[in-house]
Amino acid sequence: MKKILLLSDTHSHIDEKILKYAAQADEIWHAGDIGDLIVTDTLKKIKPLRAVYGNIDGDKARMEFPLHNRFFCEGVDVWITHIGGYPGKYNQEIRNEITLYPPKLFICGHSHILKVMFDKKLSLLHMNPGACGISGFHQVRTMLRFVIDGEKISDLEVIELGKR
């Protein structure tokens, strides 16, 4: 069983609120637009980190993290990318692969809009944690927390960190 903290779009921002929840997780997953690598360097000191780079991320982030991160957590096939779209409107660059080889859990960021949806057609769970940074058009900073136990994803919680 693993407790996961999922965040995205930090845009170089890290604070005690984020770190408090990071300390409670078994793993931290970042869905891109990291900004300054002080964010990921700080998170890696707390718990194991899986991340992807986003469209605002520079060469250093792109050398350290992939554009797509596909892996198994327990018995769950997970795919994290920054710009992925959502059910019915997946990004054109990944549409063919996600249709042919759908993961059980598909995660993206980019939109700054928290969204969790089940894709009935591909039988996958889509998650976007919104944005936990202070840059962007979002009004409330958000993250997601959930548990993966074997092949089961459960105990999903929305974490609101207040106004940006």
C-alpha positions as MATLAB code, in Angstrom:
seq = 'MKKILLLSDTHSHIDEKILKYAAQADEIWHAGDIGDLIVTDTLKKIKPLRAVYGNIDGDKARMEFPLHNRFFCEGVDVWITHIGGYPGKYNQEIRNEITLYPPKLFICGHSHILKVMFDKKLSLLHMNPGACGISGFHQVRTMLRFVIDGEKISDLEVIELGKR';
ca = [
       0.000    0.000    0.000;
       1.271    3.461   -0.956;
      -0.055    6.883    0.004;
       0.454    9.238   -2.945;
       0.566   13.031   -2.969;
      -0.107   14.340   -6.489;
       0.710   17.920   -7.368;
       1.361   20.008  -10.439;
       2.114   23.483  -11.699;
       4.220   24.703   -8.802;
       5.858   27.303  -11.073;
       8.856   27.551   -8.683;
       6.695   27.803   -5.554;
       7.142   25.552   -2.527;
       5.886   26.321    0.968;
       5.206   24.762    4.366;
       1.638   23.805    3.412;
       2.877   21.666    0.516;
       5.699   20.222    2.625;
       3.312   19.235    5.420;
       1.325   17.011    3.054;
       4.484   15.751    1.343;
       5.745   14.431    4.682;
       2.534   12.403    5.123;
       2.889   10.606    1.758;
       4.854    7.516    0.802;
       5.558    8.941   -2.672;
       5.181   12.378   -4.268;
       4.206   12.693   -7.932;
       4.629   16.006   -9.808;
       2.813   16.446  -13.141;
       5.035   19.191  -14.547;
       5.611   22.935  -14.715;
       8.026   22.578  -11.845;
       9.824   25.870  -12.424;
      12.930   26.224  -10.280;
      14.369   22.808   -9.411;
      14.550   23.871   -5.756;
      10.950   22.563   -5.716;
      11.830   19.011   -6.741;
      15.137   19.037   -4.849;
      13.222   19.915   -1.667;
      10.524   17.292   -2.286;
      13.123   14.568   -3.007;
      14.656   15.155    0.423;
      11.298   14.320    2.042;
       9.990   11.300    0.086;
      10.600    9.466   -3.208;
       9.586   11.671   -6.145;
       8.313   10.843   -9.620;
       7.948   13.801  -11.977;
       7.697   14.997  -15.555;
       8.711   18.305  -17.046;
       6.157   20.791  -18.306;
       6.046   23.456  -20.977;
       7.570   26.181  -18.741;
      10.432   23.983  -17.570;
      13.948   24.672  -18.805;
      16.860   22.503  -19.856;
      17.805   21.409  -16.328;
      14.332   20.020  -15.608;
      14.184   18.421  -19.065;
      17.502   16.664  -18.431;
      16.381   15.389  -15.020;
      12.772   14.422  -15.746;
      11.027   12.845  -18.774;
       8.126   14.249  -20.783;
       6.212   11.019  -20.113;
       6.664    8.866  -17.026;
       4.989    5.470  -17.275;
       5.480    2.987  -14.467;
       3.729    0.537  -12.163;
       2.877    1.510   -8.612;
       1.856   -1.660   -6.820;
      -0.424   -3.268   -9.459;
      -1.501   -0.020  -11.149;
      -0.192    1.013  -14.573;
       0.376    4.787  -14.258;
       1.148    7.329  -16.975;
       2.072   10.892  -16.021;
       2.570   13.663  -18.582;
       2.107   17.410  -18.357;
      -0.135   18.188  -21.339;
      -2.420   15.197  -21.730;
      -5.934   16.476  -22.158;
      -8.822   14.564  -20.652;
     -11.324   11.845  -21.619;
     -12.767   12.490  -25.057;
     -10.221   15.267  -25.671;
      -6.779   13.745  -25.213;
      -3.796   15.624  -26.565;
      -3.245   14.735  -30.222;
       0.372   13.721  -29.531;
      -0.659   10.928  -27.135;
      -4.091   10.009  -28.471;
      -2.955    7.000  -30.499;
      -0.830    5.474  -27.726;
      -3.384    6.014  -24.958;
      -6.065    4.418  -27.141;
      -3.904    1.402  -28.016;
      -2.267    0.985  -24.582;
      -4.389    2.709  -21.957;
      -2.975    2.844  -18.428;
      -5.196    2.280  -15.412;
      -4.335    5.772  -14.100;
      -3.618    8.718  -16.420;
      -2.306   11.912  -14.819;
      -1.629   15.306  -16.299;
      -1.363   18.929  -15.216;
      -1.123   22.097  -17.329;
      -4.716   23.356  -17.160;
      -4.561   24.507  -13.508;
      -8.047   22.967  -13.246;
      -8.546   20.144  -10.766;
     -10.380   17.334  -12.509;
     -10.904   13.636  -11.778;
     -12.854   11.645  -14.368;
     -13.358    8.016  -15.286;
     -12.941    7.300  -18.995;
     -15.469    4.539  -19.653;
     -14.286    4.029  -23.226;
     -10.660    3.323  -22.217;
     -11.470    2.074  -18.708;
      -8.989    4.392  -17.039;
      -9.048    6.958  -14.252;
      -7.916   10.451  -15.263;
      -6.546   12.862  -12.641;
      -5.408   16.466  -12.862;
      -4.513   17.894   -9.434;
      -4.954   21.511  -10.504;
      -2.161   23.892   -9.500;
      -0.504   24.294   -6.110;
       1.728   27.195   -7.107;
       0.873   30.875   -6.869;
       1.242   31.717  -10.586;
      -1.607   31.316  -13.043;
      -5.306   31.982  -13.363;
      -6.508   29.476  -10.761;
      -8.101   30.957   -7.662;
      -7.523   28.139   -5.159;
      -4.316   26.115   -4.873;
      -5.031   22.374   -4.986;
      -3.394   18.938   -4.810;
      -4.719   15.372   -4.661;
      -3.991   12.601   -2.201;
      -4.940    8.940   -2.642;
      -3.936    5.377   -1.833;
      -2.817    2.628   -4.182;
      -3.167   -0.824   -2.678;
      -2.460   -3.637   -5.117;
      -4.624   -2.855   -8.140;
      -7.008   -0.626   -6.179;
      -7.012    3.190   -6.152;
      -8.912    4.530   -3.142;
      -9.282    7.218   -0.492;
      -9.059   10.081   -2.985;
      -8.959   13.480   -1.289;
      -8.836   17.002   -2.681;
      -6.427   19.196   -0.722;
      -7.118   22.915   -0.864;
      -4.171   25.088    0.133;
      -6.015   28.388    0.085;
      -6.067   31.242   -2.384;
      -3.041   31.896   -4.506;
];
